Amino acid sequence: MPAIRLHRTMSELPAAAWDALHDGRNPFVAHDFLCGLEATGCLRPDWGWSPCHVGLWESETLVAAAPGYLKTNSHGEFVFDQAWAQAYAQHGLHYYPKWLGAVPYSPVTGPRLLARDEAAKRRLLDAIAGFIGQNGLSSAHVNFHDDADEAAFDGHPQDDRWLLREDIQYHWRNDAGWATFEHCLDAMDRKHRKNIRQERRKVREAGISFRIVHGEEAADDDLAAMHRFYLQTFADYGNSPALTLEFLRHLARTMHRQLVIVLAERGGAAIAGALCLRGGNTLYGRYWGAAEQHPGLHFETCYYQGIDYCLREGLTHFEPGAQGRHKIARGFLPTLVRSRHCIVDPRFARALGERCAQERHEVRQHLQQLQAHSPFRDGAPA
């Protein structure tokens, strides 16, 4: 039987062995990405993030692994369980620390259970559940997992041990084979076509142009500008920024074509930017910021430039980030995302299981309501 090992840094795990367990289409689980977060000061125990990656080994062969962290809070996760922590506290119990299988600060769907085959994936789930039970942790959580991982949860003999939660994000999809932005607009109703064209025209009339740079093309000034915009956004909202400039430099060095930066320029100077990552068929929008405010600048930088990029590059999906019902009017349709939760205490597992079932019902009802607001014409492929 494979042996479980806990790895307190990603650097303990050989990059080639780790990356052999996934198909490389999701940049967020790449060894370079996860190791870079740790090596460049983006993860700190005092912020609640302590690496605790789970590996299953047969002798010296890595057969399954999960990116994991011991958490002393729920910050930076985007699956909200603070009410669960409060319920524990009201009963005199500790919810933290917990184990989280996720990509820090990244509410992006992707593989979380990396394995050479389905049997190894199921053993990985057993190893995670055993680890939290033996070490006095309240729970284990796997956030924003993909369809393949969902099948592993459903196919596990004890799948009811892992509670299912659902939420809604807004994603753009080119299932219709659009070749240009205008083709995409043609599938929309007149009102939405007109509003989007007006937003784009206002940006052009303000004298703003756009430049797309990949990691391999990015000058240090480009990376520094993007980081300044990122810091500005966090300052505007009173939040603490986690990503460092050195992390962006690391991505540019190691993930050449997967790092995509949209820079808005006026008068020869960068005034706004959006940081994205590119996967197999998907563009992932992560962060944005601006030094100047102009009508439509946010939508153009974060959404329309990304759609244009997908159409040019043949990408069929664009995930621009969490939340934001306003994205529907711009062609991003409501999409279910999932997480799984293993609760050690059987009393809390029962109570939270009932709450999760009710929550899923509410989310599905809300999804139906949102779908009625699609900007695409009835019968138009979208």
Solvent accessible surface area in square Angstrom, and as a share of the most:
residue,aa,sasa,rsa
1,M,204,0.91
2,P,22,0.14
3,A,56,0.43
4,I,73,0.37
5,R,85,0.31
6,L,58,0.29
7,H,14,0.06
8,R,118,0.43
9,T,55,0.32
10,M,0,0.00
11,S,82,0.53
12,E,93,0.41
13,L,1,0.01
14,P,68,0.43
15,A,47,0.36
16,A,85,0.66
17,A,31,0.24
18,W,0,0.00
19,D,53,0.28
20,A,82,0.63
21,L,18,0.09
22,H,28,0.12
23,D,109,0.56
24,G,40,0.38
25,R,120,0.44
26,N,9,0.05
27,P,1,0.00
28,F,2,0.01
29,V,0,0.00
30,A,16,0.12
31,H,14,0.06
32,D,55,0.28
33,F,10,0.04
34,L,0,0.00
35,C,28,0.17
36,G,0,0.00
37,L,1,0.01
38,E,36,0.16
39,A,82,0.63
40,T,21,0.12
41,G,36,0.34
42,C,0,0.00
43,L,18,0.09
44,R,95,0.35
45,P,97,0.61
46,D,104,0.54
47,W,72,0.25
48,G,2,0.01
49,W,3,0.01
50,S,35,0.22
51,P,24,0.15
52,C,0,0.00
53,H,0,0.00
54,V,0,0.00
55,G,0,0.00
56,L,6,0.03
57,W,16,0.05
58,E,61,0.27
59,S,95,0.61
60,E,131,0.59
61,T,76,0.44
62,L,12,0.06
63,V,0,0.00
64,A,0,0.00
65,A,0,0.00
66,A,1,0.01
67,P,0,0.00
68,G,0,0.00
69,Y,0,0.00
70,L,37,0.18
71,K,0,0.00
72,T,81,0.47
73,N,32,0.16
74,S,8,0.05
75,H,121,0.54
76,G,26,0.25
77,E,10,0.05
78,F,73,0.30
79,V,20,0.11
80,F,109,0.45
81,D,3,0.02
82,Q,70,0.31
83,A,70,0.54
84,W,15,0.05
85,A,16,0.12
86,Q,110,0.49
87,A,30,0.24
88,Y,7,0.03
89,A,67,0.52
90,Q,146,0.65
91,H,126,0.56
92,G,67,0.64
93,L,66,0.33
94,H,159,0.71
95,Y,6,0.02
96,Y,59,0.23
97,P,61,0.38
98,K,0,0.00
99,W,1,0.00
100,L,0,0.00
101,G,2,0.02
102,A,6,0.05
103,V,4,0.02
104,P,1,0.01
105,Y,27,0.10
106,S,9,0.06
107,P,3,0.02
108,V,4,0.03
109,T,36,0.21
110,G,4,0.03
111,P,27,0.17
112,R,3,0.01
113,L,3,0.01
114,L,2,0.01
115,A,19,0.15
116,R,127,0.47
117,D,65,0.34
118,E,86,0.39
119,A,40,0.31
120,A,0,0.00
121,K,17,0.07
122,R,85,0.31
123,R,64,0.24
124,L,0,0.00
125,L,0,0.00
126,D,65,0.34
127,A,16,0.13
128,I,0,0.00
129,A,12,0.10
130,G,27,0.26
131,F,12,0.05
132,I,1,0.01
133,G,46,0.44
134,Q,153,0.68
135,N,84,0.43
136,G,70,0.68
137,L,15,0.07
138,S,13,0.08
139,S,0,0.00
140,A,0,0.00
141,H,3,0.01
142,V,1,0.00
143,N,2,0.01
144,F,9,0.04
145,H,1,0.00
146,D,32,0.17
147,D,105,0.54
148,A,55,0.43
149,D,1,0.00
150,E,18,0.08
151,A,62,0.48
152,A,3,0.02
153,F,1,0.00
154,D,83,0.43
155,G,50,0.48
156,H,8,0.04
157,P,117,0.74
158,Q,92,0.41
159,D,50,0.26
160,D,122,0.63
161,R,69,0.25
162,W,3,0.01
163,L,25,0.13
164,L,33,0.17
165,R,30,0.11
166,E,13,0.06
167,D,71,0.37
168,I,18,0.09
169,Q,7,0.03
170,Y,13,0.05
171,H,13,0.06
172,W,1,0.00
173,R,68,0.25
174,N,17,0.09
175,D,94,0.49
176,A,36,0.28
177,G,58,0.56
178,W,24,0.08
179,A,65,0.51
180,T,63,0.36
181,F,18,0.08
182,E,83,0.37
183,H,90,0.40
184,C,2,0.01
185,L,2,0.01
186,D,70,0.36
187,A,7,0.06
188,M,2,0.01
189,D,45,0.23
190,R,169,0.62
191,K,134,0.57
192,H,29,0.13
193,R,51,0.19
194,K,101,0.43
195,N,61,0.31
196,I,3,0.01
197,R,94,0.34
198,Q,61,0.27
199,E,27,0.12
200,R,35,0.13
201,R,101,0.37
202,K,101,0.43
203,V,2,0.01
204,R,149,0.54
205,E,125,0.56
206,A,35,0.27
207,G,50,0.48
208,I,10,0.05
209,S,66,0.43
210,F,48,0.20
211,R,94,0.34
212,I,40,0.20
213,V,8,0.05
214,H,13,0.06
215,G,3,0.03
216,E,92,0.41
217,E,91,0.41
218,A,19,0.14
219,A,54,0.42
220,D,72,0.37
221,D,112,0.58
222,D,12,0.06
223,L,8,0.04
224,A,23,0.18
225,A,5,0.04
226,M,0,0.00
227,H,22,0.10
228,R,140,0.51
229,F,7,0.03
230,Y,6,0.02
231,L,68,0.34
232,Q,79,0.35
233,T,30,0.17
234,F,40,0.17
235,A,70,0.54
236,D,92,0.48
237,Y,166,0.63
238,G,69,0.66
239,N,88,0.45
240,S,87,0.56
241,P,47,0.30
242,A,10,0.08
243,L,14,0.07
244,T,40,0.23
245,L,42,0.21
246,E,67,0.30
247,F,3,0.01
248,L,3,0.01
249,R,77,0.28
250,H,24,0.11
251,L,2,0.01
252,A,10,0.08
253,R,135,0.49
254,T,49,0.29
255,M,5,0.02
256,H,88,0.39
257,R,99,0.36
258,Q,50,0.22
259,L,0,0.00
260,V,1,0.00
261,I,0,0.00
262,V,3,0.02
263,L,1,0.00
264,A,0,0.00
265,E,34,0.15
266,R,97,0.36
267,G,83,0.80
268,G,76,0.73
269,A,55,0.43
270,A,33,0.25
271,I,7,0.04
272,A,0,0.00
273,G,0,0.00
274,A,5,0.04
275,L,8,0.04
276,C,4,0.02
277,L,4,0.02
278,R,49,0.18
279,G,10,0.09
280,G,35,0.34
281,N,54,0.28
282,T,10,0.06
283,L,1,0.01
284,Y,13,0.05
285,G,8,0.08
286,R,32,0.12
287,Y,40,0.15
288,W,50,0.18
289,G,0,0.00
290,A,8,0.07
291,A,74,0.58
292,E,51,0.23
293,Q,145,0.65
294,H,45,0.20
295,P,92,0.58
296,G,15,0.14
297,L,4,0.02
298,H,59,0.27
299,F,47,0.19
300,E,6,0.03
301,T,1,0.01
302,C,19,0.12
303,Y,7,0.02
304,Y,1,0.00
305,Q,23,0.10
306,G,1,0.01
307,I,2,0.01
308,D,28,0.14
309,Y,3,0.01
310,C,0,0.00
311,L,23,0.11
312,R,146,0.53
313,E,63,0.28
314,G,57,0.55
315,L,6,0.03
316,T,47,0.27
317,H,56,0.25
318,F,0,0.00
319,E,23,0.10
320,P,18,0.11
321,G,13,0.12
322,A,31,0.24
323,Q,107,0.48
324,G,19,0.18
325,R,127,0.46
326,H,83,0.37
327,K,9,0.04
328,I,6,0.03
329,A,37,0.29
330,R,34,0.12
331,G,2,0.02
332,F,0,0.00
333,L,27,0.14
334,P,11,0.07
335,T,36,0.21
336,L,47,0.23
337,V,7,0.04
338,R,55,0.20
339,S,2,0.02
340,R,12,0.04
341,H,2,0.01
342,C,6,0.03
343,I,11,0.06
344,V,69,0.40
345,D,27,0.14
346,P,86,0.54
347,R,141,0.52
348,F,17,0.07
349,A,26,0.20
350,R,153,0.56
351,A,58,0.45
352,L,15,0.07
353,G,20,0.19
354,E,128,0.58
355,R,110,0.40
356,C,2,0.01
357,A,46,0.36
358,Q,87,0.39
359,E,30,0.13
360,R,68,0.25
361,H,100,0.45
362,E,71,0.32
363,V,20,0.12
364,R,119,0.43
365,Q,90,0.40
366,H,74,0.33
367,L,20,0.10
368,Q,130,0.58
369,Q,114,0.50
370,L,0,0.00
371,Q,94,0.42
372,A,85,0.66
373,H,99,0.44
374,S,38,0.25
375,P,0,0.00
376,F,17,0.07
377,R,113,0.41
378,D,149,0.77
379,G,86,0.82
380,A,22,0.17
381,P,83,0.52
382,A,33,0.25
